[in-house]
Amino acid sequence: MPDLPAPQDATEAALFSECWDAVLSYADLCTAGSTAAAQLAREAFAHGIRAVREAEASTVRGTGRRSSRLPRIPLLLAAVRTTAADWEDIGQGHRLDPDLRLWLHSDKAARYTGPPLSRPIALRGLRDLQQADAELLWLAEAESLPLPLVARRLGLDPATAADELAQVRRLFRDRCHRNHLDSPMDAECRSYARLLDAVTRSPAADTPDDLSRHLAVCVQCAEAASCLRLHGGGLPVALTGGIIGWGGLAYLERRRRAAEARLGPGRPDGPGADGAPAGASDRARVVRNRLMVAAVLVSGIALAVSLTQFGGAEKGSAARPDADRRAVADPDPYPPEGPGAAPPASAPGAASTDAHEPSADGRAPGRSATGPHSDPDPDPEPQGSTSATASPPRTTAPAEPAVCHATYDLGNQWPDGFQATLTVTTAEPLESWRVAFTFRDGQRVTQMWDARASQQGSRVTATPADYNKRVPAGGKLAFGFLASWTGENSPPTDVTLNGRSCASG
């Protein structure tokens, strides 16, 4: 197993510190154990650093121009995928994730090493950008780093970084559009190319039915659509899918949670470190902390009541083992072993995938509002049900109108999959939100945009992206998703917003 290369100067030492954690995080997704993850990360990091050094040394003399290459982190992540493929070829595939092994033998993996014009559009578009522009796009979109921190790392003016990022996004879109037109495609795909460009330019444009049906069956055009549509929050997915392929969504979630864990209050790279105003983020953090404290207190009271009533018989029912350590919402469980390693930290604000979500006022779902002062019942109901008896005067509030209304729109459906949108109108202002719903027919969500998805059995939970957390009173939140189905495809039921039931229709 090769050792990590030694940095040649301070600049390269900073590069090692910046990139190692990302490489180890993706290597852990690709392997079946922590030992294999560490070895895959070391091998890939060594190979990737050699590629970076070779690219740096290939500067054209007298012009300062560099050969076209990926930014540092994407290049190293691609090295992880390449090293994993080498393991599979030399008989070490048993150390890799089984799903990755299947992917490595598919046509999807072959695209990354095939003819240049057949490679993923996002990969080609990122290569076509100037090095500084590509670094800015990747760090801000895929690594989930705050823009002031990205500006400081790249030597940009924080006051103009947002405008520069918007310009780079447009440049990336133009490169992807050009690469899409240059790709080999049949007559039907080429007939839709101009329409696809027009539809993806505006967030208000409706997608014609015939184009929607085409995108549902054409992988190449669907991939182009994800790169061309800059609104809706799909750009990070398009980037990671084009660069690393397998495991892109899981990598994005890990990097988001890792950034949240590292960039907390008091950290050097935390909010406000670059002179940017941090008042809004601090206020949001205070609200979240107060909600967490209230939830802990209410949970402690509820636990005490349950132990008093039932003698602790229900204690074991609360345990829910984690059956899959590779759940998308899990933070990276293995501390980096290379230069610049940071101590592991648990990411706050992990979204629950359990169907029993806390309500917006902090009470556990299904508990009576009368609390522990209701009259004892010789034959108490099971824990979690709502008691209908209480000592007078009655404090249980009468039934209130629903605080939200959910609308489900099945956009497209094909033999084994479908595309849908869920829109929720809230009567109350929201600082953040969590929407959950139940699929009765075994549908499985495979991709979601404008929200982050997790699924536990038939129960799906959607949490907001960074840009759409706040919703005013009377406002709407919406997110779309792709899912698989077999047999029946009934609409979702039991839609809740922050644990409170929504009317549907």
Secondary structure, 3 states (H helix, E strand, C coil): CCCCCCCCCHHHHHHHHHHHHHHHHHHHHHECCHHHHHHHHHHHHHHHHHHHHHHHHCCCCCCCCCCCCCCHHHHHHHHHHHHHHHHHHCCCHHHECHHHHHHHCCHHHHCCCCCHHHCCHHHHHHHHCCHHHHHHHHHHHCCCCCHHHHHHHHCCCCCCHHHHHHHHHHHHHHHHHHHHHHCCCCHHHHHHHHHHHHHHHCCCCCCCHHHHHHHHHCHHHHHHHHHHCCCCCCHHHHHHHHHCCCCHHHHHHHHHHHHHHHCCCCCCCCCCCCCCCCHHHHHHHHHHHHHHHHHHHHHHHHHHHHHHHHCCCCHHHHCCCCCCCCCCCCCCCCCCCCCCCCCCCCCCCCCCCCCCCCCCCCCCCCCCCCHHHCCCCCCCCCCCCCCCCCCCCCCCCCCCCCCEEEEEEEEEEECCEEEEEEEEEECCCECCCCEEEECCCCCEEEEEECEEEEEECCEEEEEECCCCCCECCCCEEEEEEEEECCCCCCCCEEEEECCEECEEC
